[in-house]
Each structure stands twice: as structure tokens, then as C-alpha cells.
């Protein structure tokens, strides 16, 4: 997780010019992008589908076919920048991380070929549907236990009262460390999001670095504890066993990085994806009423929710060579931001993309889980969780409605979900 070197802020001579802000685009950390990333880049998709953003130093890719191409071409684009801070960290933040001996290794998410192919193959068995489906009873029971706490109150903040804890509890169960304090883990994971994908002030960056350092230290304790077990459980247990067979591929730093990356990825994305789905459905009341009457519609609704309002709105790569994308040459060494949310609203791929329509014929063509060799291994778990959340909430609280409120989002380039989701119903 080293800081990336920003791409040059001027276009190479003779290549396609860029505006620096693609017309009406302003910032990745405030305003329209936070509220509606796809809409904020609509003009860019039409007039300037690849442009340079001077604020971050990244080249921004907005169209569906171009985003898929960057994801797919591992010979031209490196994943090594994925977990590097978008904005270079301050010296003070770096000192905080040094205090915790923060030294992550490349893992699945930020390794390149051929290493990525090998470690993905070795990790894949944990993510097979037959293994994920064993968690269904745990997910459903835990979800209902939390709904029980507020069902008679007639109101709730679904993020604070349900989606803050439950996806994290599921993540910890999947990882094999269910005894960890969920609130501590969730807060430390939020520090990771702020530090890597946000635009914190120097003071905020030091605070986030402190949280990330504590997260790293916690991961080290978990790894050491699990290494003492003959048959450690969960995904982390699986990587401990892989270390015993392939120590050169899975050093302790890999295991430790996998704990913090796996914990963050397994719950941060599902928390946001489910909150986005519930917000979308309650804003489209007819669709909510439809799944309350007919739960068999939910799988298709989940897919359209993932397309319409994905929780991972952007992902990153670095160009290994000069490469032309969308009529623009991105220079070797430049960092690239692929805006998944924009791609999923590309008018060339999806008819009336700004309409929420679960019956559309190609909703599953979305790339909410990425594309190509790095496509998210945890997609089946995420879909299962979202399905169960929608099934249980629509079954138990069909009269749920949105309260009057302003929706706010944690400022960052890549993850999006409302910080609060206040609802009411007749108990």
C-alpha cells in the first residue's frame, strides 16, 4: 500500500487533448460524484470518455467497453496500485504506520500475473457456491436477530441498526474469526477506506493512519492465534494451511494483509450494496411492493440494484505501456480510475440506464464485481447476503417507508453507500 505517483497533468504532444475536468465534472470527493457518480459523468461518457483529473492525477475511464478492457488486459495494466492511497500520505501519517510496522504484501486484489493466477486458483475452493451456501442459516438467523431488536419500534436507521453489524459478523464468520468485536473491526475498516480511497486533511489522515495501524496489529494477532491451530477455520484458516504448503507464496505479511483486506472487502461492499438497494427500492415504491408480494422476484432485483447503484463505484490500475483507450493515449506509468458506476449506466449498453428496471434483459451484464481475471471471488456471498436481507425485510416490514432525510456518503473515490438510512413503518 505505497503511495502512487500521479500521472502527468499534461497530454503528450500530438495525442488526444483533454479538458482536465471533462466538461461539468468537478471532484471525486464532493458534490455530484458522491450523490450520483453515474450522472456526474454522463457528459464525459458522451464527449470525453477518457480524461485526466488533475486533482488526483488519475486518468478516468467512463465507458462500459473501455472499463472492461482495462480490467481484462493484464499485459497492459497492473493491479499493483489497487491498495495504494489515492492521495499521497503525509510524512506524519507515514510515521504512524511505521510505528505499527505496517508492511503489507500483494494479495489477490493487487497482485499481477502470473502470481495472481496461482494464488487465485489456490484460494478459489473457499468461494465455491457449495461452501458459501453453508452460511445461509447463519446469515438468515443473524439478520432476524437484529430485526427483532427494532421491529416493534416502528422506526430504524437500517445502516446503524442492521447493516453496520450484520455484514461484518458474516464476514468474520466466513474468515474464521467470529469472536472479534464487530464494532471495533468496523471502525478500523472505515479508517482503511478513508486512508486509501479518501481525501483526508493532514489531521484526518493521521487519525485514519492510526486506525489502519491498529487494524494491521489486530490482523497480526489473529494470524498468530490461527497459526497455533491444527485445523484453523474459514478463509483465513485456509490461507494459513496454504502457507504450510507454499511458504514462498504466502508469507506472514500476506496472511496479515489478507485479514484486513478480506474483512474490509467482505463487509464494506455488502453493507453499502444493501443500503443502496433498499434506498433504491423504497424510492421506487412499486418495485418494493412487488417483492413484498412475490419474493421470487428478488434475485432479479438484486442484479438490477447492483447495476443501478453499485457499492464499488470505481477501481484502479496503472498503465504498463502507452495504451490507447477510448481514443485517448494513456501514457506508461499513469494511474487509471475505472468508474464502474458510469460503465453500468452506459447508454450504448443499457436502454434507459437511469431507470430502475429489474425486468431488463441484460441487467446481469453489469460489472459491479469487476471483470476479467480479477473479477471478485466473493460475488456469490454478496448476492446471497443481499437476497436474504431483502427477503427478510420485505417479509417482516412490508410497510417500511423512507423518512424525510438528506443522504450523505463517506467522501472517497471508490465505495458508496448512504451513511444513514432512516425508515418508519406501522408496528
C-alpha positions as CSV (number, residue, x, y, z in Angstrom):
1,X,0.0,0.0,0.0
2,X,2.5,2.5,-1.1
3,X,1.5,5.9,-2.5
4,X,1.1,6.1,-6.2
5,X,2.9,8.6,-8.4
6,X,0.4,10.9,-10.0
7,X,0.2,10.8,-13.8
8,X,1.4,13.8,-15.7
9,X,-1.1,16.6,-15.8
10,X,-0.5,17.5,-19.5
11,X,-1.3,15.4,-22.5
12,X,1.7,14.1,-24.6
13,X,2.3,16.1,-27.7
14,X,0.1,15.0,-30.7
15,X,-2.3,13.0,-28.6
16,X,-5.9,13.5,-27.9
17,X,-6.3,16.6,-25.7
18,X,-8.3,16.6,-22.5
19,X,-10.1,19.2,-20.6
20,X,-8.9,18.4,-17.1
21,X,-12.5,18.1,-15.8
22,X,-14.5,16.6,-18.7
23,X,-16.8,19.5,-19.1
24,X,-19.0,19.7,-16.0
25,X,-17.2,17.2,-13.8
26,X,-15.8,18.7,-10.6
27,X,-14.4,16.3,-8.0
28,X,-14.3,12.7,-6.8
29,X,-14.6,13.8,-3.2
30,X,-17.6,16.0,-3.0
31,X,-20.7,17.2,-4.7
32,X,-22.4,15.4,-7.7
33,X,-20.0,12.4,-7.8
34,X,-20.8,11.5,-4.2
35,X,-24.5,11.8,-4.7
36,X,-24.8,10.2,-8.2
37,X,-21.5,9.1,-9.7
38,X,-23.0,7.9,-13.0
39,X,-24.9,11.1,-13.6
40,X,-21.9,13.2,-12.7
41,X,-20.0,11.6,-15.6
42,X,-22.8,11.4,-18.2
43,X,-21.4,14.3,-20.3
44,X,-17.9,12.7,-20.0
45,X,-19.2,9.4,-21.4
46,X,-20.5,11.2,-24.5
47,X,-17.9,13.9,-25.1
48,X,-14.7,12.9,-23.4
49,X,-14.9,9.2,-22.3
50,X,-11.3,9.2,-21.1
51,X,-9.9,12.3,-19.4
52,X,-7.2,13.3,-16.9
53,X,-8.2,14.5,-13.5
54,X,-5.7,17.0,-12.1
55,X,-7.0,16.7,-8.6
56,X,-5.9,13.0,-8.2
57,X,-3.5,12.7,-11.1
58,X,-5.6,9.8,-12.5
59,X,-6.8,9.2,-16.0
60,X,-10.5,8.5,-15.7
61,X,-12.3,5.8,-17.9
62,X,-16.1,6.1,-18.0
63,X,-17.5,3.9,-20.8
64,X,-18.5,0.3,-20.3
65,X,-16.4,-1.3,-23.1
66,X,-13.3,0.7,-22.1
67,X,-13.7,-0.2,-18.4
68,X,-14.0,-3.9,-19.3
69,X,-10.9,-3.6,-21.5
70,X,-8.8,-2.1,-18.7
71,X,-10.0,-4.8,-16.3
72,X,-9.2,-7.5,-18.9
73,X,-5.8,-6.5,-20.3
74,X,-3.4,-7.6,-17.6
75,X,-0.5,-7.3,-20.0
76,X,-1.2,-3.5,-20.4
77,X,-2.4,-2.7,-16.9
78,X,-1.1,-3.5,-13.5
79,X,-3.3,-4.1,-10.4
80,X,-0.4,-3.1,-8.0
81,X,-1.9,0.3,-7.4
82,X,-5.2,-1.0,-6.1
83,X,-4.5,-0.7,-2.4
84,X,-2.2,2.4,-2.6
85,X,-3.6,5.7,-1.2
86,X,-5.3,7.7,-3.9
87,X,-3.8,10.9,-2.4
88,X,-0.2,10.7,-1.3
89,X,0.0,10.3,2.5
90,X,1.7,12.9,4.7
91,X,5.0,12.2,6.4
92,X,3.2,12.3,9.8
93,X,0.8,9.6,8.6
94,X,3.7,7.5,7.3
95,X,5.4,7.8,10.7
96,X,2.2,6.5,12.4
97,X,2.2,3.4,10.1
98,X,5.9,2.8,10.8
99,X,5.0,2.7,14.5
100,X,2.8,-0.3,13.8
101,X,5.4,-1.9,11.4
102,X,2.8,-1.7,8.7
103,X,4.2,-3.7,5.8
104,X,1.5,-5.3,3.6
105,X,2.2,-7.8,0.8
106,X,0.4,-8.1,-2.5
107,X,-2.7,-10.3,-2.2
108,X,-5.4,-11.4,-4.6
109,X,-6.7,-7.9,-5.2
110,X,-3.4,-6.2,-6.1
111,X,-1.1,-8.9,-7.5
112,X,-0.3,-9.3,-11.2
113,X,0.1,-12.3,-13.4
114,X,1.4,-15.0,-13.2
115,X,1.4,-14.8,-9.4
116,X,-2.3,-13.7,-9.3
117,X,-3.4,-16.7,-11.3
118,X,-1.7,-19.1,-9.0
119,X,-2.9,-17.6,-5.7
120,X,-6.4,-17.2,-7.1
121,X,-6.6,-20.9,-8.0
122,X,-5.4,-21.9,-4.5
123,X,-7.9,-19.6,-2.8
124,X,-10.9,-20.4,-5.1
125,X,-12.2,-23.5,-3.3
126,X,-13.3,-21.4,-0.3
127,X,-15.5,-19.3,-2.5
128,X,-17.3,-22.1,-4.3
129,X,-21.1,-21.8,-4.1
130,X,-21.4,-25.1,-2.1
131,X,-19.2,-23.7,0.6
132,X,-20.8,-20.2,0.6
133,X,-24.3,-21.6,0.8
134,X,-23.5,-23.3,4.1
135,X,-23.6,-19.8,5.6
136,X,-27.3,-19.2,4.7
137,X,-28.7,-20.3,8.0
138,X,-26.2,-18.1,9.9
139,X,-27.0,-15.1,7.7
140,X,-30.8,-15.5,8.0
141,X,-30.7,-16.2,11.7
142,X,-28.4,-13.2,12.4
143,X,-30.4,-10.9,10.2
144,X,-33.6,-11.8,12.0
145,X,-32.0,-11.4,15.4
146,X,-31.1,-7.8,14.5
147,X,-34.6,-7.1,13.0
148,X,-36.1,-8.4,16.3
149,X,-34.4,-5.5,18.1
150,X,-36.3,-2.8,16.2
151,X,-39.3,-4.4,14.6
152,X,-41.7,-3.2,17.3
153,X,-40.3,0.3,17.4
154,X,-41.8,1.5,14.1
155,X,-38.6,3.2,13.0
156,X,-34.9,2.4,12.4
157,X,-31.8,3.6,10.8
158,X,-31.1,0.5,8.7
159,X,-27.4,1.3,8.5
160,X,-26.8,1.7,12.2
161,X,-29.4,-0.9,13.4
162,X,-28.8,-3.6,10.8
163,X,-26.2,-3.1,8.1
164,X,-23.4,-1.8,10.4
165,X,-23.1,-5.1,12.3
166,X,-24.6,-7.9,10.3
167,X,-22.4,-8.0,7.1
168,X,-19.3,-7.6,9.4
169,X,-20.5,-10.5,11.5
170,X,-21.0,-12.6,8.4
171,X,-17.5,-11.5,7.1
172,X,-15.9,-12.6,10.4
173,X,-17.7,-15.9,10.3
174,X,-16.6,-16.5,6.7
175,X,-13.0,-15.5,7.6
176,X,-13.0,-17.8,10.6
177,X,-12.6,-15.2,13.3
178,X,-16.2,-14.7,14.6
179,X,-15.1,-13.8,18.2
180,X,-13.6,-10.4,17.2
181,X,-15.5,-7.3,18.4
182,X,-17.6,-6.3,15.4
183,X,-17.8,-2.6,16.3
184,X,-14.0,-2.3,16.6
185,X,-13.5,-4.1,13.3
186,X,-16.0,-2.0,11.5
187,X,-14.5,1.3,12.7
188,X,-10.9,0.2,11.8
189,X,-12.1,-0.9,8.4
190,X,-13.6,2.6,7.9
191,X,-10.2,4.0,8.7
192,X,-8.8,1.9,5.9
193,X,-11.3,3.3,3.4
194,X,-10.6,6.9,4.5
195,X,-6.8,6.4,4.3
196,X,-6.6,4.6,0.9
197,X,-9.6,5.9,-1.1
198,X,-10.4,9.3,0.6
199,X,-9.1,12.8,0.6
200,X,-8.5,13.4,4.2
201,X,-7.0,16.6,5.7
202,X,-3.5,16.1,7.3
203,X,-5.1,15.7,10.7
204,X,-7.7,13.3,9.4
205,X,-5.0,11.4,7.6
206,X,-3.0,10.9,10.8
207,X,-6.2,9.7,12.6
208,X,-7.0,7.3,9.7
209,X,-3.4,6.0,9.7
210,X,-3.7,5.3,13.4
211,X,-6.9,3.2,12.7
212,X,-5.2,1.4,9.8
213,X,-2.2,0.7,12.0
214,X,-4.4,-0.8,14.8
215,X,-6.2,-2.8,12.1
216,X,-2.8,-4.2,11.0
217,X,-1.8,-5.0,14.6
218,X,-5.2,-6.8,15.2
219,X,-4.6,-8.8,12.0
220,X,-1.2,-9.9,13.2
221,X,-2.7,-11.2,16.5
222,X,-5.4,-13.1,14.6
223,X,-2.8,-14.7,12.3
224,X,-0.6,-15.8,15.2
225,X,-3.6,-17.3,17.0
226,X,-4.8,-19.2,14.0
227,X,-1.3,-20.5,13.2
228,X,-1.4,-22.3,16.5
229,X,-4.4,-24.4,15.4
230,X,-4.0,-27.7,13.6
231,X,-7.1,-27.1,11.5
232,X,-7.9,-23.3,11.6
233,X,-11.4,-22.4,10.2
234,X,-12.6,-20.1,7.5
235,X,-10.8,-18.3,4.7
236,X,-8.0,-17.1,6.9
237,X,-7.6,-20.6,8.2
238,X,-7.4,-21.8,4.6
239,X,-4.6,-19.3,3.8
240,X,-2.8,-20.5,7.0
241,X,-2.9,-24.0,5.6
242,X,-1.7,-22.7,2.2
243,X,1.3,-21.1,3.9
244,X,2.3,-24.5,5.3
245,X,2.3,-25.9,1.8
246,X,3.6,-22.9,-0.1
247,X,5.5,-20.7,2.3
248,X,7.1,-18.8,-0.6
249,X,3.7,-17.6,-1.9
250,X,2.1,-16.9,1.5
251,X,4.4,-15.2,4.0
252,X,3.1,-13.9,7.3
253,X,2.7,-10.4,5.7
254,X,0.4,-11.9,3.1
255,X,-1.8,-13.5,5.8
256,X,-1.9,-10.3,7.7
257,X,-2.8,-8.2,4.6
258,X,-5.5,-10.8,3.8
259,X,-7.1,-10.3,7.2
260,X,-7.6,-6.6,6.8
261,X,-8.3,-6.6,3.1
262,X,-10.7,-9.6,3.4
263,X,-12.5,-8.1,6.3
264,X,-12.9,-4.8,4.7
265,X,-13.9,-6.2,1.3
266,X,-16.3,-8.8,2.7
267,X,-18.5,-6.4,4.6
268,X,-17.8,-2.8,3.4
269,X,-19.1,-3.6,-0.1
270,X,-22.2,-5.6,1.1
271,X,-23.2,-3.0,3.7
272,X,-23.2,-0.3,1.0
273,X,-24.7,-2.5,-1.7
274,X,-27.6,-3.5,0.5
275,X,-28.2,0.1,1.7
276,X,-28.2,1.3,-1.9
277,X,-30.6,-1.5,-2.8
278,X,-33.1,-0.6,0.0
279,X,-32.9,3.1,-0.8
280,X,-33.5,2.4,-4.5
281,X,-36.4,0.1,-3.8
282,X,-38.1,2.4,-1.3
283,X,-37.7,5.3,-3.8
284,X,-39.3,3.1,-6.4
285,X,-42.3,2.1,-4.3
286,X,-43.9,-0.2,-6.8
287,X,-40.8,-2.3,-7.0
288,X,-40.7,-2.7,-3.2
289,X,-44.4,-3.7,-3.1
290,X,-43.7,-6.2,-5.9
291,X,-41.1,-8.1,-3.9
292,X,-43.2,-8.0,-0.8
293,X,-45.9,-9.8,-2.7
294,X,-43.6,-12.1,-4.7
295,X,-40.2,-12.8,-3.2
296,X,-39.3,-14.9,-6.2
297,X,-38.6,-11.5,-7.9
298,X,-35.7,-10.8,-5.5
299,X,-32.8,-12.4,-7.4
300,X,-33.5,-10.3,-10.5
301,X,-34.0,-7.2,-8.3
302,X,-30.6,-7.8,-6.7
303,X,-28.9,-7.8,-10.1
304,X,-30.6,-4.6,-11.2
305,X,-29.7,-3.0,-7.9
306,X,-26.1,-3.9,-8.5
307,X,-26.2,-2.3,-11.9
308,X,-28.2,0.7,-10.9
309,X,-26.4,1.7,-7.7
310,X,-23.3,-0.4,-7.2
311,X,-21.4,-0.1,-3.9
312,X,-18.0,-0.2,-5.7
313,X,-18.2,2.8,-7.9
314,X,-14.6,2.8,-9.2
315,X,-11.4,0.7,-9.3
316,X,-7.8,1.4,-10.2
317,X,-4.9,0.2,-12.4
318,X,-1.6,1.6,-13.7
319,X,-0.7,1.5,-17.3
320,X,2.4,-0.6,-18.0
321,X,2.8,0.8,-21.5
322,X,1.4,3.6,-23.6
323,X,-2.1,2.4,-24.4
324,X,-5.0,3.9,-26.4
325,X,-8.3,3.7,-24.6
326,X,-11.5,5.4,-25.9
327,X,-9.5,7.4,-28.5
328,X,-7.0,8.8,-25.9
329,X,-3.5,7.6,-25.3
330,X,-2.8,6.9,-21.6
331,X,1.0,7.1,-21.0
332,X,3.0,4.3,-19.5
333,X,3.2,4.7,-15.7
334,X,-0.1,6.7,-15.5
335,X,-2.7,5.7,-12.9
336,X,-6.1,4.9,-14.2
337,X,-9.5,5.1,-12.4
338,X,-12.2,2.9,-14.0
339,X,-15.6,4.3,-12.9
340,X,-17.8,1.2,-12.7
341,X,-20.8,3.2,-11.8
342,X,-20.5,5.1,-15.0
343,X,-20.0,2.0,-17.1
344,X,-23.1,0.4,-15.6
345,X,-25.1,3.4,-16.9
346,X,-23.6,3.5,-20.4
347,X,-26.3,4.3,-22.8
348,X,-24.7,2.2,-25.5
349,X,-25.1,-1.0,-23.4
350,X,-28.3,-0.4,-21.3
351,X,-31.5,1.0,-22.6
352,X,-32.7,3.9,-20.4
353,X,-29.9,3.2,-18.0
354,X,-31.1,5.8,-15.4
355,X,-34.4,3.9,-15.0
356,X,-34.6,1.2,-12.4
357,X,-36.0,-1.8,-14.3
358,X,-35.4,-5.3,-12.8
359,X,-37.0,-6.9,-15.9
360,X,-34.5,-5.5,-18.3
361,X,-33.0,-8.3,-20.4
362,X,-29.3,-7.6,-19.8
363,X,-29.2,-6.4,-16.2
364,X,-26.7,-9.3,-15.4
365,X,-24.3,-7.7,-17.9
366,X,-23.3,-5.2,-15.1
367,X,-19.7,-5.1,-13.9
368,X,-20.4,-4.3,-10.2
369,X,-17.9,-7.2,-9.3
370,X,-15.3,-6.2,-11.9
371,X,-14.4,-8.2,-14.9
372,X,-11.7,-10.5,-16.2
373,X,-9.1,-12.3,-14.2
374,X,-9.6,-10.1,-11.1
375,X,-13.4,-10.5,-11.0
376,X,-14.5,-10.6,-7.3
377,X,-14.3,-14.1,-5.9
378,X,-16.8,-13.1,-3.2
379,X,-19.6,-12.2,-5.6
380,X,-21.7,-15.3,-4.7
381,X,-21.5,-14.4,-0.9
382,X,-22.5,-10.8,-1.6
383,X,-25.5,-11.8,-3.8
384,X,-26.6,-14.3,-1.1
385,X,-26.5,-11.7,1.7
386,X,-28.4,-9.1,-0.4
387,X,-31.0,-11.7,-1.3
388,X,-31.6,-12.7,2.4
389,X,-31.7,-9.1,3.6
390,X,-34.3,-8.2,1.1
391,X,-36.3,-11.4,1.7
392,X,-36.4,-10.9,5.5
393,X,-37.1,-7.2,5.5
394,X,-39.8,-7.4,2.8
395,X,-41.4,-10.3,4.7
396,X,-41.4,-8.7,8.1
397,X,-41.7,-5.0,7.4
398,X,-43.6,-4.6,4.1
399,X,-45.0,-1.2,5.1
400,X,-41.5,0.2,5.6
401,X,-41.1,3.7,4.0
402,X,-38.3,6.3,3.8
403,X,-38.3,9.1,6.3
404,X,-37.6,12.7,5.1
405,X,-33.8,13.0,5.3
406,X,-30.6,14.1,3.5
407,X,-28.4,11.3,2.3
408,X,-24.7,11.6,2.9
409,X,-21.8,9.5,1.7
410,X,-18.2,9.0,3.0
411,X,-16.1,11.1,0.6
412,X,-13.9,8.7,-1.4
413,X,-13.3,7.6,-5.0
414,X,-14.4,4.0,-4.8
415,X,-17.0,3.0,-2.3
416,X,-20.5,4.4,-2.0
417,X,-23.5,3.8,0.3
418,X,-25.6,6.1,2.5
419,X,-24.2,6.8,5.9
420,X,-27.8,6.7,7.3
421,X,-31.0,5.2,6.0
422,X,-33.9,6.2,8.3
423,X,-37.2,4.4,7.8
424,X,-40.6,4.1,9.5
425,X,-43.5,1.7,9.5
426,X,-46.6,0.9,11.5
427,X,-45.5,-1.5,14.2
